[in-house]
Amino acid sequence: MVVRAIGPSLAGAVASKVLADPNLELHNGDGAVIASNDDWKDGPDMSTIIEDGLAPTNVKESALLAKL
């Protein structure tokens, strides 16, 4: 599963107020963070996200690849 937090790429075209630099956190059932991402190109799954055609268009957006 790929989860994306899109913000800057929506500015103007789709929404007037967007998050400038969204962050993602994935928590387990106990509330502990098991994955997080700030800028999607800094994540360990960047190549897979690009290959799957799911890359955000702005480097400040976030994306996580998780096997659930």
PDB file of N, CA, C, O and CB in Angstrom:
ATOM      1  N   MET A   1       0.848  -1.147   0.000  1.00  0.00           N
ATOM      2  CA  MET A   1       0.000   0.000   0.000  1.00  0.00           C
ATOM      3  C   MET A   1       0.908   1.229   0.000  1.00  0.00           C
ATOM      4  O   MET A   1       1.888   1.285   0.743  1.00  0.00           O
ATOM      5  CB  MET A   1      -0.973  -0.013   1.215  1.00  0.00           C
ATOM      6  N   VAL A   2       0.584   2.191  -0.818  1.00  0.00           N
ATOM      7  CA  VAL A   2       1.297   3.466  -0.817  1.00  0.00           C
ATOM      8  C   VAL A   2       0.329   4.526  -0.302  1.00  0.00           C
ATOM      9  O   VAL A   2      -0.790   4.661  -0.797  1.00  0.00           O
ATOM     10  CB  VAL A   2       1.843   3.832  -2.255  1.00  0.00           C
ATOM     11  N   VAL A   3       0.777   5.266   0.692  1.00  0.00           N
ATOM     12  CA  VAL A   3       0.004   6.365   1.249  1.00  0.00           C
ATOM     13  C   VAL A   3       0.771   7.640   0.948  1.00  0.00           C
ATOM     14  O   VAL A   3       1.978   7.720   1.177  1.00  0.00           O
ATOM     15  CB  VAL A   3      -0.243   6.187   2.795  1.00  0.00           C
ATOM     16  N   ARG A   4       0.055   8.648   0.426  1.00  0.00           N
ATOM     17  CA  ARG A   4       0.703   9.909   0.076  1.00  0.00           C
ATOM     18  C   ARG A   4       0.030  11.057   0.814  1.00  0.00           C
ATOM     19  O   ARG A   4      -1.181  11.040   1.038  1.00  0.00           O
ATOM     20  CB  ARG A   4       0.658  10.145  -1.451  1.00  0.00           C
ATOM     21  N   ALA A   5       0.814  12.042   1.186  1.00  0.00           N
ATOM     22  CA  ALA A   5       0.305  13.290   1.759  1.00  0.00           C
ATOM     23  C   ALA A   5       0.642  14.386   0.763  1.00  0.00           C
ATOM     24  O   ALA A   5       1.774  14.865   0.702  1.00  0.00           O
ATOM     25  CB  ALA A   5       0.925  13.588   3.193  1.00  0.00           C
ATOM     26  N   ILE A   6      -0.357  14.773  -0.013  1.00  0.00           N
ATOM     27  CA  ILE A   6      -0.177  15.749  -1.075  1.00  0.00           C
ATOM     28  C   ILE A   6      -0.599  17.119  -0.560  1.00  0.00           C
ATOM     29  O   ILE A   6      -1.623  17.238   0.113  1.00  0.00           O
ATOM     30  CB  ILE A   6      -0.987  15.357  -2.340  1.00  0.00           C
ATOM     31  N   GLY A   7       0.163  18.131  -0.863  1.00  0.00           N
ATOM     32  CA  GLY A   7      -0.173  19.480  -0.423  1.00  0.00           C
ATOM     33  C   GLY A   7       0.200  20.517  -1.458  1.00  0.00           C
ATOM     34  O   GLY A   7      -0.670  21.036  -2.157  1.00  0.00           O
ATOM     35  N   PRO A   8       1.488  20.829  -1.569  1.00  0.00           N
ATOM     36  CA  PRO A   8       1.914  21.910  -2.461  1.00  0.00           C
ATOM     37  C   PRO A   8       1.455  21.761  -3.907  1.00  0.00           C
ATOM     38  O   PRO A   8       1.160  22.765  -4.554  1.00  0.00           O
ATOM     39  CB  PRO A   8       3.392  22.006  -2.437  1.00  0.00           C
ATOM     40  N   SER A   9       1.387  20.552  -4.427  1.00  0.00           N
ATOM     41  CA  SER A   9       1.003  20.370  -5.825  1.00  0.00           C
ATOM     42  C   SER A   9      -0.480  20.665  -6.060  1.00  0.00           C
ATOM     43  O   SER A   9      -0.906  20.801  -7.207  1.00  0.00           O
ATOM     44  CB  SER A   9       1.321  18.951  -6.269  1.00  0.00           C
ATOM     45  N   LEU A  10      -1.266  20.764  -4.993  1.00  0.00           N
ATOM     46  CA  LEU A  10      -2.689  21.086  -5.123  1.00  0.00           C
ATOM     47  C   LEU A  10      -2.969  22.585  -5.052  1.00  0.00           C
ATOM     48  O   LEU A  10      -4.072  23.027  -5.371  1.00  0.00           O
ATOM     49  CB  LEU A  10      -3.471  20.380  -4.045  1.00  0.00           C
ATOM     50  N   ALA A  11      -1.988  23.354  -4.642  1.00  0.00           N
ATOM     51  CA  ALA A  11      -2.180  24.797  -4.440  1.00  0.00           C
ATOM     52  C   ALA A  11      -2.633  25.479  -5.721  1.00  0.00           C
ATOM     53  O   ALA A  11      -2.048  25.286  -6.786  1.00  0.00           O
ATOM     54  CB  ALA A  11      -0.887  25.445  -3.938  1.00  0.00           C
ATOM     55  N   GLY A  12      -3.668  26.266  -5.600  1.00  0.00           N
ATOM     56  CA  GLY A  12      -4.167  27.043  -6.731  1.00  0.00           C
ATOM     57  C   GLY A  12      -5.112  26.283  -7.633  1.00  0.00           C
ATOM     58  O   GLY A  12      -6.226  26.744  -7.880  1.00  0.00           O
ATOM     59  N   ALA A  13      -4.701  25.137  -8.131  1.00  0.00           N
ATOM     60  CA  ALA A  13      -5.507  24.384  -9.082  1.00  0.00           C
ATOM     61  C   ALA A  13      -6.714  23.703  -8.441  1.00  0.00           C
ATOM     62  O   ALA A  13      -7.804  23.696  -9.013  1.00  0.00           O
ATOM     63  CB  ALA A  13      -4.654  23.355  -9.760  1.00  0.00           C
ATOM     64  N   VAL A  14      -6.519  23.137  -7.265  1.00  0.00           N
ATOM     65  CA  VAL A  14      -7.575  22.356  -6.631  1.00  0.00           C
ATOM     66  C   VAL A  14      -8.031  22.980  -5.312  1.00  0.00           C
ATOM     67  O   VAL A  14      -9.216  22.937  -4.981  1.00  0.00           O
ATOM     68  CB  VAL A  14      -7.097  20.931  -6.393  1.00  0.00           C
ATOM     69  N   ALA A  15      -7.113  23.547  -4.575  1.00  0.00           N
ATOM     70  CA  ALA A  15      -7.440  24.084  -3.253  1.00  0.00           C
ATOM     71  C   ALA A  15      -6.683  25.387  -3.018  1.00  0.00           C
ATOM     72  O   ALA A  15      -5.583  25.593  -3.531  1.00  0.00           O
ATOM     73  CB  ALA A  15      -7.104  23.056  -2.143  1.00  0.00           C
ATOM     74  N   SER A  16      -7.299  26.250  -2.234  1.00  0.00           N
ATOM     75  CA  SER A  16      -6.631  27.518  -1.946  1.00  0.00           C
ATOM     76  C   SER A  16      -5.749  27.438  -0.704  1.00  0.00           C
ATOM     77  O   SER A  16      -4.767  28.171  -0.591  1.00  0.00           O
ATOM     78  CB  SER A  16      -7.661  28.617  -1.772  1.00  0.00           C
ATOM     79  N   LYS A  17      -6.094  26.553   0.225  1.00  0.00           N
ATOM     80  CA  LYS A  17      -5.286  26.383   1.437  1.00  0.00           C
ATOM     81  C   LYS A  17      -4.795  24.941   1.495  1.00  0.00           C
ATOM     82  O   LYS A  17      -5.591  24.004   1.557  1.00  0.00           O
ATOM     83  CB  LYS A  17      -6.105  26.746   2.725  1.00  0.00           C
ATOM     84  N   VAL A  18      -3.491  24.776   1.475  1.00  0.00           N
ATOM     85  CA  VAL A  18      -2.896  23.436   1.507  1.00  0.00           C
ATOM     86  C   VAL A  18      -1.761  23.405   2.519  1.00  0.00           C
ATOM     87  O   VAL A  18      -1.236  24.449   2.906  1.00  0.00           O
ATOM     88  CB  VAL A  18      -2.383  23.021   0.102  1.00  0.00           C
ATOM     89  N   LEU A  19      -1.386  22.210   2.943  1.00  0.00           N
ATOM     90  CA  LEU A  19      -0.216  22.051   3.798  1.00  0.00           C
ATOM     91  C   LEU A  19       1.029  22.258   2.945  1.00  0.00           C
ATOM     92  O   LEU A  19       1.169  21.640   1.889  1.00  0.00           O
ATOM     93  CB  LEU A  19      -0.201  20.648   4.488  1.00  0.00           C
ATOM     94  N   ALA A  20       1.917  23.107   3.388  1.00  0.00           N
ATOM     95  CA  ALA A  20       3.128  23.419   2.622  1.00  0.00           C
ATOM     96  C   ALA A  20       4.150  22.298   2.651  1.00  0.00           C
ATOM     97  O   ALA A  20       4.903  22.127   1.692  1.00  0.00           O
ATOM     98  CB  ALA A  20       3.759  24.679   3.148  1.00  0.00           C
ATOM     99  N   ASP A  21       4.192  21.529   3.736  1.00  0.00           N
ATOM    100  CA  ASP A  21       5.196  20.476   3.892  1.00  0.00           C
ATOM    101  C   ASP A  21       4.598  19.353   4.745  1.00  0.00           C
ATOM    102  O   ASP A  21       4.960  19.205   5.912  1.00  0.00           O
ATOM    103  CB  ASP A  21       6.510  21.037   4.542  1.00  0.00           C
ATOM    104  N   PRO A  22       3.679  18.555   4.165  1.00  0.00           N
ATOM    105  CA  PRO A  22       3.008  17.516   4.953  1.00  0.00           C
ATOM    106  C   PRO A  22       3.957  16.391   5.364  1.00  0.00           C
ATOM    107  O   PRO A  22       4.914  16.071   4.659  1.00  0.00           O
ATOM    108  CB  PRO A  22       1.847  16.938   4.165  1.00  0.00           C
ATOM    109  N   ASN A  23       3.667  15.807   6.510  1.00  0.00           N
ATOM    110  CA  ASN A  23       4.415  14.661   7.041  1.00  0.00           C
ATOM    111  C   ASN A  23       3.457  13.500   7.252  1.00  0.00           C
ATOM    112  O   ASN A  23       2.280  13.701   7.549  1.00  0.00           O
ATOM    113  CB  ASN A  23       5.140  15.026   8.374  1.00  0.00           C
ATOM    114  N   LEU A  24       3.970  12.284   7.095  1.00  0.00           N
ATOM    115  CA  LEU A  24       3.178  11.077   7.330  1.00  0.00           C
ATOM    116  C   LEU A  24       3.795  10.258   8.454  1.00  0.00           C
ATOM    117  O   LEU A  24       5.016  10.182   8.587  1.00  0.00           O
ATOM    118  CB  LEU A  24       3.074  10.232   6.044  1.00  0.00           C
ATOM    119  N   GLU A  25       2.939   9.650   9.253  1.00  0.00           N
ATOM    120  CA  GLU A  25       3.363   8.678  10.261  1.00  0.00           C
ATOM    121  C   GLU A  25       2.408   7.502  10.207  1.00  0.00           C
ATOM    122  O   GLU A  25       1.194   7.684  10.115  1.00  0.00           O
ATOM    123  CB  GLU A  25       3.400   9.309  11.694  1.00  0.00           C
ATOM    124  N   LEU A  26       2.948   6.307  10.264  1.00  0.00           N
ATOM    125  CA  LEU A  26       2.158   5.081  10.329  1.00  0.00           C
ATOM    126  C   LEU A  26       2.364   4.501  11.721  1.00  0.00           C
ATOM    127  O   LEU A  26       3.498   4.291  12.151  1.00  0.00           O
ATOM    128  CB  LEU A  26       2.572   4.050   9.200  1.00  0.00           C
ATOM    129  N   HIS A  27       1.259   4.242  12.426  1.00  0.00           N
ATOM    130  CA  HIS A  27       1.316   3.746  13.799  1.00  0.00           C
ATOM    131  C   HIS A  27       0.791   2.319  13.864  1.00  0.00           C
ATOM    132  O   HIS A  27      -0.093   1.939  13.096  1.00  0.00           O
ATOM    133  CB  HIS A  27       0.509   4.657  14.743  1.00  0.00           C
ATOM    134  N   ASN A  28       1.339   1.533  14.785  1.00  0.00           N
ATOM    135  CA  ASN A  28       0.817   0.187  15.000  1.00  0.00           C
ATOM    136  C   ASN A  28      -0.369   0.252  15.967  1.00  0.00           C
ATOM    137  O   ASN A  28      -0.761   1.339  16.391  1.00  0.00           O
ATOM    138  CB  ASN A  28       1.929  -0.758  15.549  1.00  0.00           C
ATOM    139  N   GLY A  29      -0.924  -0.871  16.309  1.00  0.00           N
ATOM    140  CA  GLY A  29      -2.088  -0.937  17.184  1.00  0.00           C
ATOM    141  C   GLY A  29      -1.852  -0.381  18.573  1.00  0.00           C
ATOM    142  O   GLY A  29      -2.802   0.001  19.256  1.00  0.00           O
ATOM    143  N   ASP A  30      -0.596  -0.330  19.005  1.00  0.00           N
ATOM    144  CA  ASP A  30      -0.267   0.212  20.321  1.00  0.00           C
ATOM    145  C   ASP A  30       0.033   1.710  20.270  1.00  0.00           C
ATOM    146  O   ASP A  30       0.300   2.330  21.299  1.00  0.00           O
ATOM    147  CB  ASP A  30       0.923  -0.530  20.905  1.00  0.00           C
ATOM    148  N   GLY A  31      -0.012   2.284  19.075  1.00  0.00           N
ATOM    149  CA  GLY A  31       0.247   3.714  18.933  1.00  0.00           C
ATOM    150  C   GLY A  31       1.693   4.075  18.643  1.00  0.00           C
ATOM    151  O   GLY A  31       2.015   5.253  18.487  1.00  0.00           O
ATOM    152  N   ALA A  32       2.565   3.086  18.568  1.00  0.00           N
ATOM    153  CA  ALA A  32       3.981   3.361  18.278  1.00  0.00           C
ATOM    154  C   ALA A  32       4.168   3.649  16.782  1.00  0.00           C
ATOM    155  O   ALA A  32       3.534   3.011  15.941  1.00  0.00           O
ATOM    156  CB  ALA A  32       4.875   2.158  18.714  1.00  0.00           C
ATOM    157  N   VAL A  33       5.025   4.595  16.460  1.00  0.00           N
ATOM    158  CA  VAL A  33       5.327   4.924  15.067  1.00  0.00           C
ATOM    159  C   VAL A  33       6.171   3.803  14.478  1.00  0.00           C
ATOM    160  O   VAL A  33       7.231   3.470  15.009  1.00  0.00           O
ATOM    161  CB  VAL A  33       6.065   6.299  14.952  1.00  0.00           C
ATOM    162  N   ILE A  34       5.695   3.220  13.371  1.00  0.00           N
ATOM    163  CA  ILE A  34       6.459   2.147  12.729  1.00  0.00           C
ATOM    164  C   ILE A  34       7.040   2.592  11.386  1.00  0.00           C
ATOM    165  O   ILE A  34       7.898   1.911  10.826  1.00  0.00           O
ATOM    166  CB  ILE A  34       5.574   0.916  12.530  1.00  0.00           C
ATOM    167  N   ALA A  35       6.576   3.729  10.871  1.00  0.00           N
ATOM    168  CA  ALA A  35       7.144   4.308   9.654  1.00  0.00           C
ATOM    169  C   ALA A  35       6.764   5.782   9.599  1.00  0.00           C
ATOM    170  O   ALA A  35       5.705   6.186  10.079  1.00  0.00           O
ATOM    171  CB  ALA A  35       6.645   3.552   8.378  1.00  0.00           C
ATOM    172  N   SER A  36       7.647   6.576   9.003  1.00  0.00           N
ATOM    173  CA  SER A  36       7.340   8.000   8.852  1.00  0.00           C
ATOM    174  C   SER A  36       8.073   8.535   7.629  1.00  0.00           C
ATOM    175  O   SER A  36       9.055   7.954   7.167  1.00  0.00           O
ATOM    176  CB  SER A  36       7.738   8.802  10.130  1.00  0.00           C
ATOM    177  N   ASN A  37       7.574   9.654   7.116  1.00  0.00           N
ATOM    178  CA  ASN A  37       8.219  10.283   5.975  1.00  0.00           C
ATOM    179  C   ASN A  37       7.895  11.759   5.972  1.00  0.00           C
ATOM    180  O   ASN A  37       6.765  12.159   6.254  1.00  0.00           O
ATOM    181  CB  ASN A  37       7.780   9.627   4.655  1.00  0.00           C
ATOM    182  N   ASP A  38       8.894  12.573   5.652  1.00  0.00           N
ATOM    183  CA  ASP A  38       8.700  14.010   5.518  1.00  0.00           C
ATOM    184  C   ASP A  38       8.728  14.358   4.033  1.00  0.00           C
ATOM    185  O   ASP A  38       7.684  14.685   3.469  1.00  0.00           O
ATOM    186  CB  ASP A  38       9.791  14.807   6.308  1.00  0.00           C
ATOM    187  N   ASP A  39       9.854  14.301   3.402  1.00  0.00           N
ATOM    188  CA  ASP A  39       9.968  14.576   1.968  1.00  0.00           C
ATOM    189  C   ASP A  39      10.146  13.245   1.251  1.00  0.00           C
ATOM    190  O   ASP A  39      11.109  12.523   1.511  1.00  0.00           O
ATOM    191  CB  ASP A  39      11.163  15.554   1.657  1.00  0.00           C
ATOM    192  N   TRP A  40       9.230  12.918   0.354  1.00  0.00           N
ATOM    193  CA  TRP A  40       9.152  11.567  -0.202  1.00  0.00           C
ATOM    194  C   TRP A  40      10.437  11.080  -0.860  1.00  0.00           C
ATOM    195  O   TRP A  40      10.711   9.880  -0.837  1.00  0.00           O
ATOM    196  CB  TRP A  40       8.055  11.508  -1.196  1.00  0.00           C
ATOM    197  N   LYS A  41      11.226  11.964  -1.440  1.00  0.00           N
ATOM    198  CA  LYS A  41      12.466  11.529  -2.093  1.00  0.00           C
ATOM    199  C   LYS A  41      13.544  11.120  -1.086  1.00  0.00           C
ATOM    200  O   LYS A  41      14.552  10.523  -1.464  1.00  0.00           O
ATOM    201  CB  LYS A  41      12.999  12.640  -2.987  1.00  0.00           C
ATOM    202  N   ASP A  42      13.336  11.437   0.177  1.00  0.00           N
ATOM    203  CA  ASP A  42      14.287  11.043   1.212  1.00  0.00           C
ATOM    204  C   ASP A  42      13.960   9.668   1.800  1.00  0.00           C
ATOM    205  O   ASP A  42      14.713   9.151   2.624  1.00  0.00           O
ATOM    206  CB  ASP A  42      14.310  12.086   2.320  1.00  0.00           C
ATOM    207  N   GLY A  43      12.844   9.080   1.381  1.00  0.00           N
ATOM    208  CA  GLY A  43      12.417   7.796   1.931  1.00  0.00           C
ATOM    209  C   GLY A  43      13.114   6.626   1.290  1.00  0.00           C
ATOM    210  O   GLY A  43      13.607   6.739   0.167  1.00  0.00           O
ATOM    211  N   PRO A  44      13.167   5.488   1.985  1.00  0.00           N
ATOM    212  CA  PRO A  44      13.853   4.298   1.478  1.00  0.00           C
ATOM    213  C   PRO A  44      13.149   3.643   0.294  1.00  0.00           C
ATOM    214  O   PRO A  44      13.750   2.821  -0.397  1.00  0.00           O
ATOM    215  CB  PRO A  44      13.997   3.295   2.580  1.00  0.00           C
ATOM    216  N   ASP A  45      11.880   3.992   0.046  1.00  0.00           N
ATOM    217  CA  ASP A  45      11.109   3.349  -1.016  1.00  0.00           C
ATOM    218  C   ASP A  45      10.912   4.242  -2.236  1.00  0.00           C
ATOM    219  O   ASP A  45      10.016   3.998  -3.044  1.00  0.00           O
ATOM    220  CB  ASP A  45       9.768   2.926  -0.484  1.00  0.00           C
ATOM    221  N   MET A  46      11.742   5.276  -2.374  1.00  0.00           N
ATOM    222  CA  MET A  46      11.616   6.227  -3.469  1.00  0.00           C
ATOM    223  C   MET A  46      11.558   5.529  -4.829  1.00  0.00           C
ATOM    224  O   MET A  46      10.679   5.843  -5.633  1.00  0.00           O
ATOM    225  CB  MET A  46      12.775   7.208  -3.439  1.00  0.00           C
ATOM    226  N   SER A  47      12.457   4.604  -5.107  1.00  0.00           N
ATOM    227  CA  SER A  47      12.515   3.927  -6.409  1.00  0.00           C
ATOM    228  C   SER A  47      11.226   3.176  -6.714  1.00  0.00           C
ATOM    229  O   SER A  47      10.705   3.261  -7.826  1.00  0.00           O
ATOM    230  CB  SER A  47      13.696   2.960  -6.449  1.00  0.00           C
ATOM    231  N   THR A  48      10.717   2.452  -5.746  1.00  0.00           N
ATOM    232  CA  THR A  48       9.489   1.673  -5.947  1.00  0.00           C
ATOM    233  C   THR A  48       8.299   2.588  -6.181  1.00  0.00           C
ATOM    234  O   THR A  48       7.457   2.309  -7.035  1.00  0.00           O
ATOM    235  CB  THR A  48       9.222   0.763  -4.739  1.00  0.00           C
ATOM    236  N   ILE A  49       8.224   3.667  -5.437  1.00  0.00           N
ATOM    237  CA  ILE A  49       7.126   4.615  -5.593  1.00  0.00           C
ATOM    238  C   ILE A  49       7.166   5.232  -6.998  1.00  0.00           C
ATOM    239  O   ILE A  49       6.118   5.417  -7.617  1.00  0.00           O
ATOM    240  CB  ILE A  49       7.201   5.723  -4.506  1.00  0.00           C
ATOM    241  N   ILE A  50       8.345   5.545  -7.499  1.00  0.00           N
ATOM    242  CA  ILE A  50       8.487   6.079  -8.861  1.00  0.00           C
ATOM    243  C   ILE A  50       8.090   5.016  -9.882  1.00  0.00           C
ATOM    244  O   ILE A  50       7.312   5.292 -10.795  1.00  0.00           O
ATOM    245  CB  ILE A  50       9.945   6.558  -9.119  1.00  0.00           C
ATOM    246  N   GLU A  51       8.624   3.798  -9.729  1.00  0.00           N
ATOM    247  CA  GLU A  51       8.336   2.710 -10.670  1.00  0.00           C
ATOM    248  C   GLU A  51       6.850   2.392 -10.742  1.00  0.00           C
ATOM    249  O   GLU A  51       6.347   2.026 -11.804  1.00  0.00           O
ATOM    250  CB  GLU A  51       9.104   1.461 -10.277  1.00  0.00           C
ATOM    251  N   ASP A  52       6.148   2.526  -9.634  1.00  0.00           N
ATOM    252  CA  ASP A  52       4.715   2.243  -9.589  1.00  0.00           C
ATOM    253  C   ASP A  52       3.874   3.409 -10.108  1.00  0.00           C
ATOM    254  O   ASP A  52       2.649   3.309 -10.174  1.00  0.00           O
ATOM    255  CB  ASP A  52       4.300   1.908  -8.171  1.00  0.00           C
ATOM    256  N   GLY A  53       4.524   4.507 -10.476  1.00  0.00           N
ATOM    257  CA  GLY A  53       3.808   5.662 -10.998  1.00  0.00           C
ATOM    258  C   GLY A  53       3.045   6.442  -9.947  1.00  0.00           C
ATOM    259  O   GLY A  53       2.073   7.127 -10.264  1.00  0.00           O
ATOM    260  N   LEU A  54       3.480   6.343  -8.685  1.00  0.00           N
ATOM    261  CA  LEU A  54       2.764   6.984  -7.580  1.00  0.00           C
ATOM    262  C   LEU A  54       3.552   8.114  -6.928  1.00  0.00           C
ATOM    263  O   LEU A  54       3.212   8.553  -5.830  1.00  0.00           O
ATOM    264  CB  LEU A  54       2.415   5.958  -6.540  1.00  0.00           C
ATOM    265  N   ALA A  55       4.587   8.580  -7.587  1.00  0.00           N
ATOM    266  CA  ALA A  55       5.432   9.621  -7.015  1.00  0.00           C
ATOM    267  C   ALA A  55       4.692  10.957  -6.950  1.00  0.00           C
ATOM    268  O   ALA A  55       4.097  11.381  -7.940  1.00  0.00           O
ATOM    269  CB  ALA A  55       6.719   9.769  -7.831  1.00  0.00           C
ATOM    270  N   PRO A  56       4.723  11.618  -5.797  1.00  0.00           N
ATOM    271  CA  PRO A  56       4.174  12.968  -5.715  1.00  0.00           C
ATOM    272  C   PRO A  56       4.950  13.887  -6.658  1.00  0.00           C
ATOM    273  O   PRO A  56       6.105  13.613  -6.984  1.00  0.00           O
ATOM    274  CB  PRO A  56       4.228  13.502  -4.254  1.00  0.00           C
ATOM    275  N   THR A  57       4.322  14.968  -7.093  1.00  0.00           N
ATOM    276  CA  THR A  57       4.967  15.868  -8.040  1.00  0.00           C
ATOM    277  C   THR A  57       5.811  16.942  -7.366  1.00  0.00           C
ATOM    278  O   THR A  57       6.563  17.648  -8.038  1.00  0.00           O
ATOM    279  CB  THR A  57       3.931  16.517  -8.903  1.00  0.00           C
ATOM    280  N   ASN A  58       5.696  17.074  -6.050  1.00  0.00           N
ATOM    281  CA  ASN A  58       6.463  18.078  -5.318  1.00  0.00           C
ATOM    282  C   ASN A  58       7.330  17.379  -4.277  1.00  0.00           C
ATOM    283  O   ASN A  58       6.847  16.497  -3.567  1.00  0.00           O
ATOM    284  CB  ASN A  58       5.523  19.122  -4.645  1.00  0.00           C
ATOM    285  N   VAL A  59       8.596  17.757  -4.176  1.00  0.00           N
ATOM    286  CA  VAL A  59       9.523  17.084  -3.255  1.00  0.00           C
ATOM    287  C   VAL A  59       9.154  17.292  -1.784  1.00  0.00           C
ATOM    288  O   VAL A  59       9.610  16.529  -0.933  1.00  0.00           O
ATOM    289  CB  VAL A  59      10.937  17.582  -3.496  1.00  0.00           C
ATOM    290  N   LYS A  60       8.356  18.285  -1.467  1.00  0.00           N
ATOM    291  CA  LYS A  60       7.955  18.541  -0.074  1.00  0.00           C
ATOM    292  C   LYS A  60       6.800  17.635   0.366  1.00  0.00           C
ATOM    293  O   LYS A  60       6.450  17.619   1.546  1.00  0.00           O
ATOM    294  CB  LYS A  60       7.552  20.011   0.096  1.00  0.00           C
ATOM    295  N   GLU A  61       6.209  16.890  -0.557  1.00  0.00           N
ATOM    296  CA  GLU A  61       5.114  16.008  -0.217  1.00  0.00           C
ATOM    297  C   GLU A  61       5.671  14.682   0.317  1.00  0.00           C
ATOM    298  O   GLU A  61       6.850  14.375   0.143  1.00  0.00           O
ATOM    299  CB  GLU A  61       4.202  15.772  -1.445  1.00  0.00           C
ATOM    300  N   SER A  62       4.813  13.918   0.961  1.00  0.00           N
ATOM    301  CA  SER A  62       5.252  12.688   1.633  1.00  0.00           C
ATOM    302  C   SER A  62       4.620  11.459   1.006  1.00  0.00           C
ATOM    303  O   SER A  62       3.525  11.517   0.446  1.00  0.00           O
ATOM    304  CB  SER A  62       4.912  12.740   3.124  1.00  0.00           C
ATOM    305  N   ALA A  63       5.334  10.344   1.111  1.00  0.00           N
ATOM    306  CA  ALA A  63       4.808   9.067   0.635  1.00  0.00           C
ATOM    307  C   ALA A  63       5.460   7.929   1.414  1.00  0.00           C
ATOM    308  O   ALA A  63       6.655   7.956   1.710  1.00  0.00           O
ATOM    309  CB  ALA A  63       5.050   8.900  -0.891  1.00  0.00           C
ATOM    310  N   LEU A  64       4.645   6.934   1.736  1.00  0.00           N
ATOM    311  CA  LEU A  64       5.118   5.752   2.448  1.00  0.00           C
ATOM    312  C   LEU A  64       4.665   4.509   1.697  1.00  0.00           C
ATOM    313  O   LEU A  64       3.545   4.460   1.189  1.00  0.00           O
ATOM    314  CB  LEU A  64       4.597   5.734   3.914  1.00  0.00           C
ATOM    315  N   LEU A  65       5.512   3.526   1.627  1.00  0.00           N
ATOM    316  CA  LEU A  65       5.170   2.217   1.102  1.00  0.00           C
ATOM    317  C   LEU A  65       5.124   1.289   2.306  1.00  0.00           C
ATOM    318  O   LEU A  65       6.100   1.163   3.046  1.00  0.00           O
ATOM    319  CB  LEU A  65       6.203   1.720   0.002  1.00  0.00           C
ATOM    320  N   ALA A  66       3.970   0.638   2.496  1.00  0.00           N
ATOM    321  CA  ALA A  66       3.834  -0.240   3.663  1.00  0.00           C
ATOM    322  C   ALA A  66       3.197  -1.560   3.226  1.00  0.00           C
ATOM    323  O   ALA A  66       2.248  -1.578   2.442  1.00  0.00           O
ATOM    324  CB  ALA A  66       2.979   0.442   4.783  1.00  0.00           C
ATOM    325  N   LYS A  67       3.728  -2.642   3.739  1.00  0.00           N
ATOM    326  CA  LYS A  67       3.138  -3.962   3.529  1.00  0.00           C
ATOM    327  C   LYS A  67       2.292  -4.272   4.755  1.00  0.00           C
ATOM    328  O   LYS A  67       2.813  -4.490   5.849  1.00  0.00           O
ATOM    329  CB  LYS A  67       4.241  -5.068   3.292  1.00  0.00           C
ATOM    330  N   LEU A  68       0.990  -4.287   4.557  1.00  0.00           N
ATOM    331  CA  LEU A  68       0.069  -4.488   5.685  1.00  0.00           C
ATOM    332  C   LEU A  68      -0.478  -5.876   5.710  1.00  0.00           C
ATOM    333  O   LEU A  68      -1.268  -6.213   6.593  1.00  0.00           O
ATOM    334  CB  LEU A  68      -1.067  -3.504   5.630  1.00  0.00           C
TER     335      LEU A  68
END
